[in-house]
Structures are given as C-alpha cells and as structure tokens.
Amino acid sequence: MSVLTNFSSLFLSAFGTTLKLFAFSAVGSLILGTFLAMLRVSPVPVFRAAATTYVGMLRNTPLTLVFFFFTFAYPLLKILKLDPDPTAIVALTLYTSAFVCEVVRSGINTVPVGQAEASRALGLTFSQMLASVVLPQALRAVVPPLVSTMIALLKNTTVAAGFSVQDAGSISYSLSEAGADTLVGLGWVAFFFVLLVIPLTLLQRSLEKRWSVAR
Amino acid sequence: MSSVLFDVPGPRARFRHRVLAVVGVLGVVGLLGFIVYRFADSGQFEPRLWEWLQYETIQIGLIEGLLNTLKAFALGAVLAMVFGAFFAAGRLSEHAIFRGPSSVVVEFFRAVPLLIMMFTFYYGLPQVGVKMTPFTVVVLSLMLYNGSVLAEIFRAGIKSLPKGQTEAAYALGMRKTQVMVLVLLPQALRSMMPTIISQLVVLLKDTALGFIITYEELLYYARFIGSQGQFGRPLVPITIIVGAMYITMCLLLTLLANYLEKRNRRNKKVQTAVPVEDIAPAGATTGA
C-alpha cells in the first residue's frame, strides 16, 4: 500500500497517459479500420487489393516491430517529426485498424445476400439499404468482437513503455529508479489493468449473449 | 467477388468502377512513389546501408536471432497448450472447487497485459530473490497469457458441441474421462484447430515483446545491427528485413490454419453424407 500512496502522482499520470493513448488510438483505429473495411468490400479490385495487402501485412507483424519501426527507423526517413506519445498513437492506430477492418468486414459478410437483394427489389437506394437494412444487422455481429479488439488495444498500450513513453508500463522503470518496491508496484499496475479490463469483458459478454439470441 | 452490398454492375456502374480503379491505382502509385522518394531522399538506398547483409557473421547472427525467437515460440506454444488444456478441464469440471480457482486464474492472466507480466517476472521477482533469465521470463509469460486464452478456446470448443453427444456417451455407460477423451475432444479439436493456430500466430508475434526485456531474439539483434556505425546505422533496412521474416512466418502459420479449415469443411460434408454406414458397424460391434 505504501508504494501506491507514496507514488500516487506517478500512478495517476502514468495511467492518464495510458488512457490517453487508448482513447486516441481507439478513435483513430475505428475510423481507419472502417475505412479499410469499406475498401475491402468495394467493387473496385484495386481498392480491395490495397486494403487486403495492408491488413495482411499489419496483422502478421508484431506490434513491437511496428513500434520499433516508428521509433528508430521512421525518423531517419525525415518525413514528419513525431514525439514519443504521438508515435505510440500512430503505431497503435495503424496496428489496431487492421484488426478493426477484419471485424467490420466479417460483420458485413454475416448479413445474408438476400437482405440486400430484397431491399434493392423494394427500390431502396444504396445508402438507404446500408443505413436501414445492412448496417443495423451487421452491427450485432460487429460490436462484441470490436469490444474484444478494444480490450486488446488497451493492453497493447503498455508496449509503448518499451519505447520511452511514460505510460502505465513504464511505472516499474520509475519505481526502480526511486528505489521503491517494483514487485508491489507492478502488482498494483496489474490490478488496475484487471479493474479496467473486467468491465469491458462483462460488456462484451452481455452484448454477445443478448445479440446472439436476437439473431 | 460477390458481395452482399452490390448488385451486378450495369454499364454506368462499370464506367464508374473503371474511373475509381484509375483513381485507386494513381493513389497507390502515388503512395509507393512517395515512400520510394523519401527513401531515396534520405539516402536509404545507399549501398553502404545494405552491404552488411553479405557478411556471413551477420547472416549467422540473424539466423541465431530467428532461432531464439522460434525457440521461445515453440516452448511457449507447447507449454501454453498444456496450461490451456489443464485449466479448460478445470473450468469444465463439475466440482466448484476446481471450477472457481481455474476461472480466477484464467480471467486474471487474460486481463493483465503480457508486458506487465514480463516486467513483473523480470524486474519484480528478483526483489524477493527469484532471478530468471530473459528466455525463462518470455516463455513463462507467453505460457500464462496464451495458455489462458487457449483455455477459453478449448472450453468454448467443448461447449459448442451438441449436448446429445455427452448424453449419448453417458447412456452407453462411459465414464467422465472416457466421454471427454473419446467423444468430446476428437470432435471439438477438429473445429477448434483454426482458432488454435491463429492464437499461435499471436504467440509468435508476442515473442517480439522479449525485445523490451532484453531477450536476444530477432528484434534485439536488429537493434544491435541498426546501431552499428560502421554500416551507417542501417535501421531502416534491418526493420524491413525483420518485418519480412515475421510476416513470412505468420503467413505460413495462417496458411496452415486456412488449409485445416478447408479440410475441415470438406470433412463435415463427408460426415453428413455417410453417417449411416459409419454407425452400422459401430452398433454391430457394441451389440456383439
């Protein structure tokens, strides 16, 4: 307990950074991932191929390597200078968007073809069909796995600690510099993560249960 | 590709698609061109940055790094499977004494980030006198995290089987272990195989976290090469090479998963097509 009270400001700022990384990369990856999913289901082969290549590459690369690239190699290309925090957000966003894309795409594919055909037969326009027939049904299949992806993202933010971001993963570094008990400190970090993850897990399970019955 | 969303295109839609295709090609070419331009402009194509690849010691070093990655992956995968099977059995147990603790263990290790686990073993435990090599830490953490995820996969696989399978097996007079080993597991394993393999891909990617706790795997060696002034600090080339290695390894595993899934689907067809012949001799032997 003394570790937590003595270093409360450290814990607060570190978990604040973690939540900031999470929030920005969650929004970013949802937008980018949905955009990629649009490309992947589009009728234009070039768009599909581009998005497929992107997803295939990013999904099969370790997140650590993405961070490695953006921390060490990217600055050498002299495109746009980024601080450690934005670098982490970019890496997390690019990595997670590939997974979001897959979730959204497979969600759209769960909607039976007949639904779209029927709405076309009724004379709905493309946007009407998307908004009132396909997307409401796809959403049921998309949201529960999307919550899982977001849980993974929340846990993945800790990787940034290995690349000089002062987030929750870096608490152990600061504690050992101050000569405090790292084991207890890390125990608290783990505890807080469990505390953050469990509500999300419960949300995901209840959504899955409710919507799998409704389908 | 037939998609849910689009009708077969008519002449106007085909024209629109062609225009969009041109835009798409221009976009992709533009992006690639920009990347190549940045590479050329920042001098990444200089021969000095790539020449080191010809040195034998460096090639051997890269292979050693790769082997260390694979070593952690192999041991981690085997241990995670064992861990997963053990705790899945615990969570499926009829006794609350086994079910409760296994659930707590599985949920806990799934919720804690892998890197925090590694830090705890590597920086935390030495304070109470438990020192471990980075390799042990990586393997142990991979086992705990991926084992817990695998436990959930195993459990879901067993649970997804029709209840009649268990009931029929009990009705035949099988014991609990027999029901599990002879009836449930063979069926569940087949349907779980693709999911298990994609979790193994995750495990393989997670070995790269060992870099942060100085396990001498592929990325660690990449960092070492990238800091060599005599080769002009080839961080960009080495990242590309290591990335290609990881992507190849993961794609090979994914291909295996896809192959198994395809074979799986074929098998199911066979199963539904010829069940009568399968059942008849079995019934005959039990009758005799």
Interface residues (C-beta under 8 A of the other chain):
Chain A: V41 S42 P43 V44 P45 V46 F47 R48 A50 G56 M57 R59 N60 T61 P62 L63 T64 L65 F68 F69 F72 A73 L76 L77 K78 I79 I108 N109 V111 P112 V113 Q115 A116 E117 R120 F126 M129 L130 V134 K155 N156 T158 V159 A161 G162 A168 G169 S172 S176 D181 T182 L183 G185 L186 G187 V189 A190 F193 V194 V197 I198 T201
Chain B: M1 S2 S3 V4 L5 F6 D7 P9 A13 H17 L20 A21 G24 V25 G27 V28 R38 F39 D41 S42 Q44 E107 F108 A111 V112 P113 L114 L115 I116 M117 F119 T120 Y123 G124 L125 Q127 V128 V201 K205 D206 T207 A208 L209 F211 I212 L219 A222 R223 G226 R233 L235 V236 T239 V242 G243 Y246 I247 C250 L251 T254
